[in-house]
Amino acid sequence: MDGRIRANITQGTRVSIVLKKDQKTGTRTEGVVKDLLTSVPKHHRGIKVRLEDGQIGRVQEILE
């Protein structure tokens, strides 16, 4: 599923994100969504989320 569309992501969804510090390298971090931080329905770089462990980044992939 597309991580650029807000409707695809809900609390509890397992996702792969890129943290701000890792944007240049593209290193991904996996976790479970705690909060959705982007309010618009679609974002070209990915919806910004906070994971349950507190890390914040943009969703690159929704894991199932």
PQR file of N, CA, C, O and H, with PARSE charges and radii, in Angstrom:
ATOM      1  N   MET A   1       0.830  -1.192   0.000 -0.4000 1.5000
ATOM      2  CA  MET A   1       0.000   0.000   0.000 -0.0000 2.0000
ATOM      3  C   MET A   1       0.867   1.245   0.000  0.5500 1.7000
ATOM      4  O   MET A   1       2.037   1.216   0.382 -0.5500 1.4000
ATOM      5  N   ASP A   2       0.270   2.323  -0.433 -0.4000 1.5000
ATOM      6  CA  ASP A   2       0.989   3.579  -0.612 -0.0000 2.0000
ATOM      7  C   ASP A   2       1.068   4.388   0.682  0.5500 1.7000
ATOM      8  O   ASP A   2       0.042   4.742   1.261 -0.5500 1.4000
ATOM      9  H   ASP A   2      -0.681   2.346  -0.743  0.4000 1.0000
ATOM     10  N   GLY A   3       2.280   4.677   1.128 -0.4000 1.5000
ATOM     11  CA  GLY A   3       2.502   5.453   2.343 -0.0000 2.0000
ATOM     12  C   GLY A   3       2.337   6.944   2.152  0.5500 1.7000
ATOM     13  O   GLY A   3       2.531   7.716   3.091 -0.5500 1.4000
ATOM     14  H   GLY A   3       3.114   4.389   0.658  0.4000 1.0000
ATOM     15  N   ARG A   4       1.979   7.361   0.938 -0.4000 1.5000
ATOM     16  CA  ARG A   4       1.760   8.781   0.669 -0.0000 2.0000
ATOM     17  C   ARG A   4       0.296   9.179   0.839  0.5500 1.7000
ATOM     18  O   ARG A   4      -0.040  10.360   0.753 -0.5500 1.4000
ATOM     19  H   ARG A   4       1.822   6.734   0.176  0.4000 1.0000
ATOM     20  N   ILE A   5      -0.580   8.196   1.082 -0.4000 1.5000
ATOM     21  CA  ILE A   5      -2.012   8.456   1.235 -0.0000 2.0000
ATOM     22  C   ILE A   5      -2.406   8.205   2.690  0.5500 1.7000
ATOM     23  O   ILE A   5      -2.245   7.100   3.208 -0.5500 1.4000
ATOM     24  H   ILE A   5      -0.307   7.236   1.152  0.4000 1.0000
ATOM     25  N   ARG A   6      -2.927   9.253   3.341 -0.4000 1.5000
ATOM     26  CA  ARG A   6      -3.236   9.206   4.773 -0.0000 2.0000
ATOM     27  C   ARG A   6      -4.276   8.138   5.115  0.5500 1.7000
ATOM     28  O   ARG A   6      -4.188   7.504   6.166 -0.5500 1.4000
ATOM     29  H   ARG A   6      -3.057  10.151   2.920  0.4000 1.0000
ATOM     30  N   ALA A   7      -5.251   7.937   4.240 -0.4000 1.5000
ATOM     31  CA  ALA A   7      -6.328   6.975   4.500 -0.0000 2.0000
ATOM     32  C   ALA A   7      -5.816   5.537   4.620  0.5500 1.7000
ATOM     33  O   ALA A   7      -6.497   4.690   5.199 -0.5500 1.4000
ATOM     34  H   ALA A   7      -5.322   8.452   3.386  0.4000 1.0000
ATOM     35  N   ASN A   8      -4.638   5.252   4.086 -0.4000 1.5000
ATOM     36  CA  ASN A   8      -4.057   3.910   4.147 -0.0000 2.0000
ATOM     37  C   ASN A   8      -3.408   3.607   5.499  0.5500 1.7000
ATOM     38  O   ASN A   8      -3.066   2.458   5.780 -0.5500 1.4000
ATOM     39  H   ASN A   8      -4.085   5.939   3.615  0.4000 1.0000
ATOM     40  N   ILE A   9      -3.236   4.637   6.339 -0.4000 1.5000
ATOM     41  CA  ILE A   9      -2.475   4.487   7.580 -0.0000 2.0000
ATOM     42  C   ILE A   9      -3.372   4.791   8.773  0.5500 1.7000
ATOM     43  O   ILE A   9      -4.046   5.821   8.805 -0.5500 1.4000
ATOM     44  H   ILE A   9      -3.513   5.571   6.111  0.4000 1.0000
ATOM     45  N   THR A  10      -3.379   3.894   9.752 -0.4000 1.5000
ATOM     46  CA  THR A  10      -4.138   4.115  10.980 -0.0000 2.0000
ATOM     47  C   THR A  10      -3.243   3.781  12.173  0.5500 1.7000
ATOM     48  O   THR A  10      -2.168   3.205  12.008 -0.5500 1.4000
ATOM     49  H   THR A  10      -2.831   3.058   9.726  0.4000 1.0000
ATOM     50  N   GLN A  11      -3.692   4.146  13.366 -0.4000 1.5000
ATOM     51  CA  GLN A  11      -2.948   3.772  14.559 -0.0000 2.0000
ATOM     52  C   GLN A  11      -2.865   2.252  14.613  0.5500 1.7000
ATOM     53  O   GLN A  11      -3.845   1.555  14.350 -0.5500 1.4000
ATOM     54  H   GLN A  11      -4.565   4.615  13.500  0.4000 1.0000
ATOM     55  N   GLY A  12      -1.686   1.751  14.958 -0.4000 1.5000
ATOM     56  CA  GLY A  12      -1.495   0.312  15.046 -0.0000 2.0000
ATOM     57  C   GLY A  12      -0.971  -0.329  13.767  0.5500 1.7000
ATOM     58  O   GLY A  12      -0.662  -1.520  13.754 -0.5500 1.4000
ATOM     59  H   GLY A  12      -0.890   2.318  15.172  0.4000 1.0000
ATOM     60  N   THR A  13      -0.868   0.454  12.689 -0.4000 1.5000
ATOM     61  CA  THR A  13      -0.342  -0.063  11.424 -0.0000 2.0000
ATOM     62  C   THR A  13       1.167  -0.219  11.517  0.5500 1.7000
ATOM     63  O   THR A  13       1.851   0.677  12.012 -0.5500 1.4000
ATOM     64  H   THR A  13      -1.119   1.421  12.701  0.4000 1.0000
ATOM     65  N   ARG A  14       1.692  -1.339  11.052 -0.4000 1.5000
ATOM     66  CA  ARG A  14       3.144  -1.558  11.016 -0.0000 2.0000
ATOM     67  C   ARG A  14       3.687  -0.935   9.735  0.5500 1.7000
ATOM     68  O   ARG A  14       3.220  -1.246   8.640 -0.5500 1.4000
ATOM     69  H   ARG A  14       1.136  -2.067  10.650  0.4000 1.0000
ATOM     70  N   VAL A  15       4.676  -0.054   9.879 -0.4000 1.5000
ATOM     71  CA  VAL A  15       5.199   0.697   8.743 -0.0000 2.0000
ATOM     72  C   VAL A  15       6.721   0.739   8.748  0.5500 1.7000
ATOM     73  O   VAL A  15       7.377   0.427   9.742 -0.5500 1.4000
ATOM     74  H   VAL A  15       5.055   0.199  10.769  0.4000 1.0000
ATOM     75  N   SER A  16       7.247   1.132   7.613 -0.4000 1.5000
ATOM     76  CA  SER A  16       8.665   1.407   7.458 -0.0000 2.0000
ATOM     77  C   SER A  16       8.781   2.905   7.178  0.5500 1.7000
ATOM     78  O   SER A  16       8.160   3.409   6.241 -0.5500 1.4000
ATOM     79  H   SER A  16       6.714   1.386   6.806  0.4000 1.0000
ATOM     80  N   ILE A  17       9.578   3.626   7.987 -0.4000 1.5000
ATOM     81  CA  ILE A  17       9.699   5.073   7.837 -0.0000 2.0000
ATOM     82  C   ILE A  17      11.153   5.474   7.614  0.5500 1.7000
ATOM     83  O   ILE A  17      12.075   4.699   7.868 -0.5500 1.4000
ATOM     84  H   ILE A  17      10.082   3.218   8.748  0.4000 1.0000
ATOM     85  N   VAL A  18      11.338   6.706   7.131 -0.4000 1.5000
ATOM     86  CA  VAL A  18      12.663   7.311   7.061 -0.0000 2.0000
ATOM     87  C   VAL A  18      12.671   8.456   8.057  0.5500 1.7000
ATOM     88  O   VAL A  18      11.853   9.372   7.972 -0.5500 1.4000
ATOM     89  H   VAL A  18      10.590   7.336   6.924  0.4000 1.0000
ATOM     90  N   LEU A  19      13.598   8.398   9.002 -0.4000 1.5000
ATOM     91  CA  LEU A  19      13.762   9.457   9.993 -0.0000 2.0000
ATOM     92  C   LEU A  19      14.419  10.667   9.333  0.5500 1.7000
ATOM     93  O   LEU A  19      15.107  10.526   8.322 -0.5500 1.4000
ATOM     94  H   LEU A  19      14.262   7.653   9.072  0.4000 1.0000
ATOM     95  N   LYS A  20      14.208  11.853   9.899 -0.4000 1.5000
ATOM     96  CA  LYS A  20      14.794  13.082   9.365 -0.0000 2.0000
ATOM     97  C   LYS A  20      16.315  12.945   9.206  0.5500 1.7000
ATOM     98  O   LYS A  20      16.877  13.342   8.185 -0.5500 1.4000
ATOM     99  H   LYS A  20      13.649  11.968  10.720  0.4000 1.0000
ATOM    100  N   LYS A  21      16.969  12.383  10.217 -0.4000 1.5000
ATOM    101  CA  LYS A  21      18.433  12.243  10.178 -0.0000 2.0000
ATOM    102  C   LYS A  21      18.907  11.263   9.113  0.5500 1.7000
ATOM    103  O   LYS A  21      20.073  11.287   8.720 -0.5500 1.4000
ATOM    104  H   LYS A  21      16.513  12.060  11.046  0.4000 1.0000
ATOM    105  N   ASP A  22      17.999  10.392   8.641 -0.4000 1.5000
ATOM    106  CA  ASP A  22      18.369   9.373   7.655 -0.0000 2.0000
ATOM    107  C   ASP A  22      17.896   9.702   6.239  0.5500 1.7000
ATOM    108  O   ASP A  22      17.980   8.851   5.353 -0.5500 1.4000
ATOM    109  H   ASP A  22      17.051  10.372   8.960  0.4000 1.0000
ATOM    110  N   GLN A  23      17.403  10.915   6.011 -0.4000 1.5000
ATOM    111  CA  GLN A  23      16.866  11.249   4.695 -0.0000 2.0000
ATOM    112  C   GLN A  23      17.912  11.155   3.590  0.5500 1.7000
ATOM    113  O   GLN A  23      17.588  10.740   2.478 -0.5500 1.4000
ATOM    114  H   GLN A  23      17.334  11.607   6.730  0.4000 1.0000
ATOM    115  N   LYS A  24      19.140  11.525   3.867 -0.4000 1.5000
ATOM    116  CA  LYS A  24      20.187  11.478   2.834 -0.0000 2.0000
ATOM    117  C   LYS A  24      20.553  10.045   2.459  0.5500 1.7000
ATOM    118  O   LYS A  24      20.799   9.750   1.289 -0.5500 1.4000
ATOM    119  H   LYS A  24      19.403  11.862   4.771  0.4000 1.0000
ATOM    120  N   THR A  25      20.588   9.155   3.447 -0.4000 1.5000
ATOM    121  CA  THR A  25      20.989   7.769   3.180 -0.0000 2.0000
ATOM    122  C   THR A  25      19.800   6.889   2.807  0.5500 1.7000
ATOM    123  O   THR A  25      19.965   5.867   2.143 -0.5500 1.4000
ATOM    124  H   THR A  25      20.388   9.394   4.397  0.4000 1.0000
ATOM    125  N   GLY A  26      18.591   7.290   3.237 -0.4000 1.5000
ATOM    126  CA  GLY A  26      17.392   6.488   2.955 -0.0000 2.0000
ATOM    127  C   GLY A  26      17.228   5.296   3.879  0.5500 1.7000
ATOM    128  O   GLY A  26      16.406   4.418   3.617 -0.5500 1.4000
ATOM    129  H   GLY A  26      18.457   8.121   3.777  0.4000 1.0000
ATOM    130  N   THR A  27      18.008   5.252   4.969 -0.4000 1.5000
ATOM    131  CA  THR A  27      17.894   4.160   5.929 -0.0000 2.0000
ATOM    132  C   THR A  27      16.501   4.139   6.530  0.5500 1.7000
ATOM    133  O   THR A  27      15.982   5.171   6.956 -0.5500 1.4000
ATOM    134  H   THR A  27      18.676   5.965   5.182  0.4000 1.0000
ATOM    135  N   ARG A  28      15.905   2.968   6.561 -0.4000 1.5000
ATOM    136  CA  ARG A  28      14.532   2.839   7.050 -0.0000 2.0000
ATOM    137  C   ARG A  28      14.481   2.258   8.452  0.5500 1.7000
ATOM    138  O   ARG A  28      15.348   1.487   8.863 -0.5500 1.4000
ATOM    139  H   ARG A  28      16.327   2.130   6.215  0.4000 1.0000
ATOM    140  N   THR A  29      13.437   2.651   9.176 -0.4000 1.5000
ATOM    141  CA  THR A  29      13.179   2.177  10.524 -0.0000 2.0000
ATOM    142  C   THR A  29      11.773   1.602  10.545  0.5500 1.7000
ATOM    143  O   THR A  29      10.843   2.221  10.027 -0.5500 1.4000
ATOM    144  H   THR A  29      12.732   3.277   8.842  0.4000 1.0000
ATOM    145  N   GLU A  30      11.606   0.418  11.141 -0.4000 1.5000
ATOM    146  CA  GLU A  30      10.283  -0.198  11.220 -0.0000 2.0000
ATOM    147  C   GLU A  30       9.670   0.024  12.587  0.5500 1.7000
ATOM    148  O   GLU A  30      10.369   0.113  13.597 -0.5500 1.4000
ATOM    149  H   GLU A  30      12.361  -0.084  11.561  0.4000 1.0000
ATOM    150  N   GLY A  31       8.345   0.113  12.597 -0.4000 1.5000
ATOM    151  CA  GLY A  31       7.650   0.279  13.863 -0.0000 2.0000
ATOM    152  C   GLY A  31       6.152   0.319  13.663  0.5500 1.7000
ATOM    153  O   GLY A  31       5.647   0.133  12.556 -0.5500 1.4000
ATOM    154  H   GLY A  31       7.777   0.041  11.777  0.4000 1.0000
ATOM    155  N   VAL A  32       5.445   0.567  14.769 -0.4000 1.5000
ATOM    156  CA  VAL A  32       3.990   0.607  14.772 -0.0000 2.0000
ATOM    157  C   VAL A  32       3.545   2.054  15.004  0.5500 1.7000
ATOM    158  O   VAL A  32       4.050   2.732  15.899 -0.5500 1.4000
ATOM    159  H   VAL A  32       5.855   0.718  15.669  0.4000 1.0000
ATOM    160  N   VAL A  33       2.592   2.517  14.186 -0.4000 1.5000
ATOM    161  CA  VAL A  33       2.125   3.900  14.243 -0.0000 2.0000
ATOM    162  C   VAL A  33       1.366   4.172  15.543  0.5500 1.7000
ATOM    163  O   VAL A  33       0.450   3.439  15.915 -0.5500 1.4000
ATOM    164  H   VAL A  33       2.181   1.966  13.459  0.4000 1.0000
ATOM    165  N   LYS A  34       1.775   5.247  16.223 -0.4000 1.5000
ATOM    166  CA  LYS A  34       1.064   5.724  17.402 -0.0000 2.0000
ATOM    167  C   LYS A  34       0.185   6.920  17.033  0.5500 1.7000
ATOM    168  O   LYS A  34      -0.985   6.977  17.413 -0.5500 1.4000
ATOM    169  H   LYS A  34       2.520   5.842  15.921  0.4000 1.0000
ATOM    170  N   ASP A  35       0.759   7.882  16.284 -0.4000 1.5000
ATOM    171  CA  ASP A  35       0.036   9.096  15.895 -0.0000 2.0000
ATOM    172  C   ASP A  35       0.329   9.448  14.444  0.5500 1.7000
ATOM    173  O   ASP A  35       1.436   9.236  13.949 -0.5500 1.4000
ATOM    174  H   ASP A  35       1.709   7.836  15.976  0.4000 1.0000
ATOM    175  N   LEU A  36      -0.692   9.993  13.767 -0.4000 1.5000
ATOM    176  CA  LEU A  36      -0.520  10.558  12.428 -0.0000 2.0000
ATOM    177  C   LEU A  36      -0.275  12.049  12.606  0.5500 1.7000
ATOM    178  O   LEU A  36      -1.069  12.729  13.256 -0.5500 1.4000
ATOM    179  H   LEU A  36      -1.591  10.165  14.170  0.4000 1.0000
ATOM    180  N   LEU A  37       0.809  12.566  12.042 -0.4000 1.5000
ATOM    181  CA  LEU A  37       1.170  13.965  12.231 -0.0000 2.0000
ATOM    182  C   LEU A  37       0.872  14.831  11.008  0.5500 1.7000
ATOM    183  O   LEU A  37       0.836  16.056  11.125 -0.5500 1.4000
ATOM    184  H   LEU A  37       1.454  12.013  11.514  0.4000 1.0000
ATOM    185  N   THR A  38       0.659  14.232   9.853 -0.4000 1.5000
ATOM    186  CA  THR A  38       0.295  14.970   8.646 -0.0000 2.0000
ATOM    187  C   THR A  38      -1.219  15.021   8.550  0.5500 1.7000
ATOM    188  O   THR A  38      -1.887  13.991   8.641 -0.5500 1.4000
ATOM    189  H   THR A  38       0.688  13.237   9.758  0.4000 1.0000
ATOM    190  N   SER A  39      -1.764  16.226   8.365 -0.4000 1.5000
ATOM    191  CA  SER A  39      -3.221  16.364   8.333 -0.0000 2.0000
ATOM    192  C   SER A  39      -3.803  16.319   6.916  0.5500 1.7000
ATOM    193  O   SER A  39      -4.992  16.050   6.748 -0.5500 1.4000
ATOM    194  H   SER A  39      -1.221  17.062   8.292  0.4000 1.0000
ATOM    195  N   VAL A  40      -2.984  16.579   5.903 -0.4000 1.5000
ATOM    196  CA  VAL A  40      -3.503  16.562   4.525 -0.0000 2.0000
ATOM    197  C   VAL A  40      -3.732  15.120   4.069  0.5500 1.7000
ATOM    198  O   VAL A  40      -3.056  14.213   4.554 -0.5500 1.4000
ATOM    199  H   VAL A  40      -2.017  16.798   6.039  0.4000 1.0000
ATOM    200  N   PRO A  41      -4.677  14.888   3.143 -0.5600 1.5000
ATOM    201  CA  PRO A  41      -4.987  13.522   2.723  0.2800 2.0000
ATOM    202  C   PRO A  41      -3.880  12.811   1.944  0.5500 1.7000
ATOM    203  O   PRO A  41      -3.835  11.582   1.906 -0.5500 1.4000
ATOM    204  N   LYS A  42      -2.979  13.596   1.317 -0.4000 1.5000
ATOM    205  CA  LYS A  42      -1.919  13.019   0.486 -0.0000 2.0000
ATOM    206  C   LYS A  42      -0.661  13.878   0.631  0.5500 1.7000
ATOM    207  O   LYS A  42      -0.754  15.104   0.689 -0.5500 1.4000
ATOM    208  H   LYS A  42      -3.015  14.594   1.348  0.4000 1.0000
ATOM    209  N   HIS A  43       0.504  13.247   0.688 -0.4000 1.5000
ATOM    210  CA  HIS A  43       1.763  13.990   0.752 -0.0000 2.0000
ATOM    211  C   HIS A  43       2.788  13.285  -0.117  0.5500 1.7000
ATOM    212  O   HIS A  43       2.993  12.078   0.008 -0.5500 1.4000
ATOM    213  H   HIS A  43       0.579  12.251   0.641  0.4000 1.0000
ATOM    214  N   HIS A  44       3.434  14.042  -1.001 -0.4000 1.5000
ATOM    215  CA  HIS A  44       4.328  13.435  -2.002 -0.0000 2.0000
ATOM    216  C   HIS A  44       5.572  12.766  -1.422  0.5500 1.7000
ATOM    217  O   HIS A  44       6.155  11.905  -2.081 -0.5500 1.4000
ATOM    218  H   HIS A  44       3.267  15.023  -1.103  0.4000 1.0000
ATOM    219  N   ARG A  45       5.999  13.133  -0.207 -0.4000 1.5000
ATOM    220  CA  ARG A  45       7.169  12.484   0.406 -0.0000 2.0000
ATOM    221  C   ARG A  45       6.790  11.430   1.430  0.5500 1.7000
ATOM    222  O   ARG A  45       7.668  10.767   1.984 -0.5500 1.4000
ATOM    223  H   ARG A  45       5.525  13.832   0.328  0.4000 1.0000
ATOM    224  N   GLY A  46       5.497  11.262   1.694 -0.4000 1.5000
ATOM    225  CA  GLY A  46       5.046  10.285   2.677 -0.0000 2.0000
ATOM    226  C   GLY A  46       4.395  10.962   3.868  0.5500 1.7000
ATOM    227  O   GLY A  46       4.760  12.079   4.235 -0.5500 1.4000
ATOM    228  H   GLY A  46       4.785  11.801   1.244  0.4000 1.0000
ATOM    229  N   ILE A  47       3.440  10.289   4.463 -0.4000 1.5000
ATOM    230  CA  ILE A  47       2.725  10.808   5.620 -0.0000 2.0000
ATOM    231  C   ILE A  47       3.650  10.755   6.840  0.5500 1.7000
ATOM    232  O   ILE A  47       4.292   9.735   7.092 -0.5500 1.4000
ATOM    233  H   ILE A  47       3.144   9.382   4.165  0.4000 1.0000
ATOM    234  N   LYS A  48       3.716  11.844   7.586 -0.4000 1.5000
ATOM    235  CA  LYS A  48       4.577  11.892   8.771 -0.0000 2.0000
ATOM    236  C   LYS A  48       3.828  11.258   9.947  0.5500 1.7000
ATOM    237  O   LYS A  48       2.669  11.576  10.211 -0.5500 1.4000
ATOM    238  H   LYS A  48       3.195  12.673   7.382  0.4000 1.0000
ATOM    239  N   VAL A  49       4.521  10.357  10.641 -0.4000 1.5000
ATOM    240  CA  VAL A  49       3.919   9.642  11.771 -0.0000 2.0000
ATOM    241  C   VAL A  49       4.873   9.595  12.955  0.5500 1.7000
ATOM    242  O   VAL A  49       6.081   9.776  12.805 -0.5500 1.4000
ATOM    243  H   VAL A  49       5.463  10.099  10.427  0.4000 1.0000
ATOM    244  N   ARG A  50       4.309   9.347  14.138 -0.4000 1.5000
ATOM    245  CA  ARG A  50       5.096   9.062  15.339 -0.0000 2.0000
ATOM    246  C   ARG A  50       4.898   7.587  15.641  0.5500 1.7000
ATOM    247  O   ARG A  50       3.765   7.111  15.710 -0.5500 1.4000
ATOM    248  H   ARG A  50       3.328   9.200  14.260  0.4000 1.0000
ATOM    249  N   LEU A  51       5.986   6.869  15.821 -0.4000 1.5000
ATOM    250  CA  LEU A  51       5.906   5.456  16.158 -0.0000 2.0000
ATOM    251  C   LEU A  51       5.678   5.293  17.660  0.5500 1.7000
ATOM    252  O   LEU A  51       5.828   6.246  18.424 -0.5500 1.4000
ATOM    253  H   LEU A  51       6.906   7.256  15.765  0.4000 1.0000
ATOM    254  N   GLU A  52       5.320   4.096  18.072 -0.4000 1.5000
ATOM    255  CA  GLU A  52       5.083   3.822  19.493 -0.0000 2.0000
ATOM    256  C   GLU A  52       6.316   4.070  20.353  0.5500 1.7000
ATOM    257  O   GLU A  52       6.193   4.365  21.542 -0.5500 1.4000
ATOM    258  H   GLU A  52       5.198   3.321  17.452  0.4000 1.0000
ATOM    259  N   ASP A  53       7.505   3.954  19.762 -0.4000 1.5000
ATOM    260  CA  ASP A  53       8.738   4.206  20.529 -0.0000 2.0000
ATOM    261  C   ASP A  53       9.139   5.682  20.523  0.5500 1.7000
ATOM    262  O   ASP A  53      10.182   6.038  21.071 -0.5500 1.4000
ATOM    263  H   ASP A  53       7.605   3.715  18.796  0.4000 1.0000
ATOM    264  N   GLY A  54       8.317   6.550  19.906 -0.4000 1.5000
ATOM    265  CA  GLY A  54       8.551   7.984  19.922 -0.0000 2.0000
ATOM    266  C   GLY A  54       9.270   8.553  18.715  0.5500 1.7000
ATOM    267  O   GLY A  54       9.349   9.773  18.571 -0.5500 1.4000
ATOM    268  H   GLY A  54       7.470   6.260  19.461  0.4000 1.0000
ATOM    269  N   GLN A  55       9.797   7.706  17.847 -0.4000 1.5000
ATOM    270  CA  GLN A  55      10.508   8.187  16.666 -0.0000 2.0000
ATOM    271  C   GLN A  55       9.510   8.768  15.658  0.5500 1.7000
ATOM    272  O   GLN A  55       8.387   8.282  15.528 -0.5500 1.4000
ATOM    273  H   GLN A  55       9.733   6.715  17.965  0.4000 1.0000
ATOM    274  N   ILE A  56       9.945   9.821  14.947 -0.4000 1.5000
ATOM    275  CA  ILE A  56       9.084  10.493  13.972 -0.0000 2.0000
ATOM    276  C   ILE A  56       9.745  10.442  12.603  0.5500 1.7000
ATOM    277  O   ILE A  56      10.941  10.698  12.464 -0.5500 1.4000
ATOM    278  H   ILE A  56      10.857  10.216  15.053  0.4000 1.0000
ATOM    279  N   GLY A  57       8.943  10.106  11.593 -0.4000 1.5000
ATOM    280  CA  GLY A  57       9.459  10.065  10.230 -0.0000 2.0000
ATOM    281  C   GLY A  57       8.332   9.943   9.227  0.5500 1.7000
ATOM    282  O   GLY A  57       7.156   9.929   9.591 -0.5500 1.4000
ATOM    283  H   GLY A  57       7.971   9.897  11.706  0.4000 1.0000
ATOM    284  N   ARG A  58       8.705   9.855   7.958 -0.4000 1.5000
ATOM    285  CA  ARG A  58       7.728   9.758   6.880 -0.0000 2.0000
ATOM    286  C   ARG A  58       7.603   8.309   6.400  0.5500 1.7000
ATOM    287  O   ARG A  58       8.600   7.613   6.208 -0.5500 1.4000
ATOM    288  H   ARG A  58       9.660   9.866   7.663  0.4000 1.0000
ATOM    289  N   VAL A  59       6.366   7.878   6.213 -0.4000 1.5000
ATOM    290  CA  VAL A  59       6.084   6.493   5.823 -0.0000 2.0000
ATOM    291  C   VAL A  59       6.557   6.259   4.392  0.5500 1.7000
ATOM    292  O   VAL A  59       6.187   6.985   3.470 -0.5500 1.4000
ATOM    293  H   VAL A  59       5.555   8.443   6.369  0.4000 1.0000
ATOM    294  N   GLN A  60       7.381   5.233   4.232 -0.4000 1.5000
ATOM    295  CA  GLN A  60       7.858   4.822   2.918 -0.0000 2.0000
ATOM    296  C   GLN A  60       7.132   3.575   2.439  0.5500 1.7000
ATOM    297  O   GLN A  60       6.936   3.373   1.241 -0.5500 1.4000
ATOM    298  H   GLN A  60       7.682   4.644   4.981  0.4000 1.0000
ATOM    299  N   GLU A  61       6.734   2.742   3.400 -0.4000 1.5000
ATOM    300  CA  GLU A  61       6.079   1.482   3.053 -0.0000 2.0000
ATOM    301  C   GLU A  61       5.180   1.045   4.204  0.5500 1.7000
ATOM    302  O   GLU A  61       5.509   1.215   5.378 -0.5500 1.4000
ATOM    303  H   GLU A  61       6.892   2.906   4.373  0.4000 1.0000
ATOM    304  N   ILE A  62       4.043   0.482   3.832 -0.4000 1.5000
ATOM    305  CA  ILE A  62       3.142  -0.090   4.828 -0.0000 2.0000
ATOM    306  C   ILE A  62       3.400  -1.594   4.831  0.5500 1.7000
ATOM    307  O   ILE A  62       3.277  -2.250   3.797 -0.5500 1.4000
ATOM    308  H   ILE A  62       3.776   0.345   2.878  0.4000 1.0000
ATOM    309  N   LEU A  63       3.757  -2.137   5.987 -0.4000 1.5000
ATOM    310  CA  LEU A  63       4.109  -3.555   6.103 -0.0000 2.0000
ATOM    311  C   LEU A  63       2.887  -4.337   6.574  0.5500 1.7000
ATOM    312  O   LEU A  63       2.107  -3.851   7.393 -0.5500 1.4000
ATOM    313  H   LEU A  63       3.857  -1.604   6.827  0.4000 1.0000
ATOM    314  N   GLU A  64       2.728  -5.561   6.047 -0.4000 1.5000
ATOM    315  CA  GLU A  64       1.574  -6.363   6.437 -0.0000 2.0000
ATOM    316  C   GLU A  64       1.998  -7.704   6.974  0.5500 1.7000
ATOM    317  O   GLU A  64       1.151  -8.513   7.353 -0.5500 1.4000
ATOM    318  H   GLU A  64       3.362  -5.956   5.382  0.4000 1.0000
TER
END
